[in-house]
Structures are given as C-alpha cells and as structure tokens.
C-alpha cells in the first residue's frame, strides 16, 4: 500500500519553494498571494461570462469588486508593507507581477466605464448597446483575459521550478478562471432576482469547461511524469503527501468529478428545485476545487538542484 511520503524522502538536491502559497516561510502572508490569484481569476471570469455571454450587469459588478477589492487587499497583505505597494508596478518589462497589476487596473477602468451607464451615468456618450460601448467592452474583456492568464505565465517564467515551467499552466489557469466565472455567475443568478439567465445554458457551459479542466489536469500530470527528476518529485508531492488531500481529494474528486456528475444529472432533471440545488452545490465545489488546484501546484513546486548529477 502506498504510504505518505515525508520531506526527507525527496532527493537532496531539489528543494520545495517556500515563497508562494500557504505553508511558506511567512505562513498566512505567503498564502495571501494564492488568494490574490484566485480572486483575480474568478472576478475576471465572472465579468466575461456576465457581459460577453449574458447581460447580467449586477454579476459583472461583483466580478469587478472581486478583482479591485479582493485581489488588491490580498496583494497588500502579501507585500506586508503597504506603503511600498507602488513598487510592484515599476518593473513591467521583467516582472509578471507588475504586468498583472497593470492588467488589473486596465480591467477595472474599462469594466467600470462599460457598466457606468447602467448605474446612473447615462449621460456618458456611450451605452452598453452602442458601438462605443461595445469597443470599451472589448477592451475590458481583453484586459480580463490577460488577468486570467498572467498568473500562469508568472509561474511558468520560473525556470528553476520545472513543475511550473510549462505552457500548460497559463491555459489551465485560464480555463479554471472562466469556469470560476461561470460558477460565480450561477450563484449570482440564484441570489439576485430578475437576472433572466437561462440556467440550462450555464449548465452546458459548465459541462464543457469541466471536461476541459479534467483533460488539462490529466495532461499536466502526464507532463510531470514524463519530465525530469525534479518534476517527478513534484508529482510525488501532488499524489503521495499531504498535498494529495487538496489535489486528489478536493481539486480532482470534489472539484471536478462530483460537479461533472451533478451537471449531468441537473441537465436531465425536470424538477426546478432539484436543479437549483445541484447548481449551487456544483458551483461551490468548483470554486473550492479552483483554489485547491492552485494551492496544490504552488505547494508542489520544487527548485531544481544546482548540483551536477552524480
């Protein structure tokens, strides 16, 4: 029977990264960066789903607040010195964190501009229905897309951590962010009356995204298994240590397989109350799975040894 591995079971050359995510050197403060990535992803995803696919503007506002309030506060906590926050914007040529914060500002500005006429600013020379408004929406969605992929690029740029240095991460996090947006839109639909959104369409989108996420997670695992020694050590951490509780138990089983089953059952359910209950449960599990898969990948990251192989 496969036992739980301890840190000393890993090769002496590789070392676990201790800067990002819960469990780092600074404990909960390092975990704030995980929350920043999570809030930014689901907030941008919710805005895209609620504006591009539907016209649910109250939900789009919630998405902007997740980014502007949640992501910003999490970054401030991670930094630890709020008066130095401005320095995070100063290296866009070399830092993906700086680029991500710029994407966040662009998203917030264009997103707020697009929605403003719907909330008392109807004197502005654009609306959500005219050409200028559609152009502003395109800019907001473009910034949202950049916000959804930048954390994957930030991690993939870390060449010393093989399990992160892959083109799969930006794609994986983008799809997870979009699915998180669908989940948040679904929850907002049930909480806010008069949304007019077809829940069956949400379920269809959810099924497509859940299937895509499952395929991408499998590809990510296969990529680790076929990569170098350090990447395989990261895979062992994902499936044979405490991290497996979050990766296998929560991210995969609770966050992917169970929502897939619920979505399939919901799509065939004739009872509205049952379908709504399944939709809420599925959405909540997907959000928990989203933050769990990010946490797992962060915690499994290992710096490659700088010592030559013997």
Steps between C-alpha positions, in 0.01 A plus 500: 500500500635842406604691812520871566840640412689741721724783390813292554376247242581744222836536330739719694570727204148629441329724754139606540426863423400687818411842364153461344184354652386379841771308679777738392758660726267785593203268558168677436662803331643281225155345466361844416662472156295185433186694593604783267533257210167339587304826537650642182413189300141450609426876498623548145325177396172613653517832316563327166219246547253762626563748216620307195274196528213661690386850598503458876658827606455459878707183479763683292529762776561224754778369277667842490478526880668162541791633297521857628434428868587134553807476279638839606464432874657156461800652319538763775497228767754297305728801463487566873596866455208684338697821449723310258210372294576743218833324439315196370403706192853611413640196316255407221785409264635228728230418758177316433370626835538859373329407174218332688433810709495714185255255342290532817485880473412487129228246571354704785501825299350362177258271689371789711475724192292242316257446788474865610200592275300218662548651846398864472763632261276490194624846398825345379548488120481120494268225620513125527321479165676748269824459305716703739373296793578177317852625431549573871366153581750345260782680683365387838472139385849513352638623833296230679653231278848629581413499869382139480820372337768716659537291818570196284763694306647634827549144626611363163775762488668335804750286312644344816162345592441237233142421603411865435714556191243374249269663246214297648468723809371817327244289312401305811454812714310678222246216471471478879440876519230481234335209681521696825327783318220265395469376860484854641249604234285198589507590870420863418210387281344314791566784747385795286147502364425599143823387339314334215786257439426159353639260761512221241752705303710544813495124558608435140790744534591339830510151349729615220736676740504214753590256221773735381641541851506126554692450174747777587566360849567158347738658247675688781552180700624312193737787423648479851533123480690522172723792599823516699573373852393819676165505319440137596576589861235772474255241369576280801417794724169545319390139542692354797525770769258723688467707184308204351208584731460827312600382152342155476232527767373857458620630160438184297232295677296775670581781256477315167339155516213583736401823313512306172256244638277771648499696174402188304220419744388863508478517121247215506308604812141614446462643851608864526575483874726197458679659205562820698640303795734310269608827336592659835684189620689465173598869495630494857699181442655644184613812686653288776664284233637811328684630805609146591663427165687832518608425857616150404707614203661773713583261784638235264740745337861395550817683403729282291834409646793719398737212573608279211352154489729223629 
